[in-house]
């Protein structure tokens, strides 16, 4: 297919920062996908309760609010490249060691607080990726970032084999040590083979003698700009729905599958592997064509698929493990549809000069609103392991309802912009 060939040409032709970002991504994605399906089970095995797992998740999210607030100003003042390198070391290299040697909830709280610093790198790394890119290739570059993450998840079944052979706690300790080595190598390689972006150099020069407090005070104008834009608010709400559903699934799916559905721990890594195959298929078939559509119809389709996946997940408590496979399949299709749409909507709405600070405010709002839901989901899981996924269903339904309502009220000033491939309302500096 022509679009697939274009994606391959883009991958082989990447240069500079996009190449450094895309090519090193598997060194982060592979170890992450080895340990993340078992992270909650590891905590349970070390005596952390379901409610405490939710509390740790909420503490981490609350801390991310602070670092998301600082991210725009720090990224502008110290540069995209340097900020990404230092923050990556703090937020993953050190926590991997804490997770590897954890003994009780205190270790996990400390790791969650350090890991929360990564919210700064989410912003700085995103700027490093796109600002010196050929913006005609941005869609394919984003697609390859997703593909790198999906392909990395193919290694998840290996963790299941290791858990079956060596036990959960022993395996996870070694996987966290492996993550420490591979992720640190990724951070060093990205720093060595990347350069500061042209826009980053300009912002560093502009902010060199400006106090951080002054840079932060400028957020008030950025917040007002966001609040006056209905399209931005819709994007934020859909980001919130997706973020909470992802938080719930990441934290409590394995707990539900083992405690309620009856799946053995060693098989937990297989189902994310199936989801990854589905997502990879979607990224190379129908997803590239979605960019040419207006966003409501494909977003509604993605939310409908996500809702159906959660309904089947709940049905697995009575139907058994067989219902998990179609649930995972539908979830993969939903995520492959929703994720690039949300990325496109965010980029369309972001002014190039204020990219770092606008994304900082969006992340702060997103985290402030979503942070209580780890704790809430933990309380629900303590009552009944199915309840967190009932919460997901309610959220997905609310997302669909808001999309319908905004479509009905579009005459009041909110218009739906098409999201064509390679087209941006405010393209990055090039």
Helices and strands as residue ranges (DSSP letters): H 2-13, H 16-35, G 36-38, H 39-45, H 50-78, H 80-88, I 89-93, H 94-100, H 105-115, H 118-130, H 138-152, G 153-155, H 156-166, H 168-193, H 198-207, H 212-217, H 219-227, H 230-256, I 257-261, G 265-267, H 268-283, H 287-290, H 295-319, H 322-349, H 355-370, H 372-383, H 387-408, G 410-412
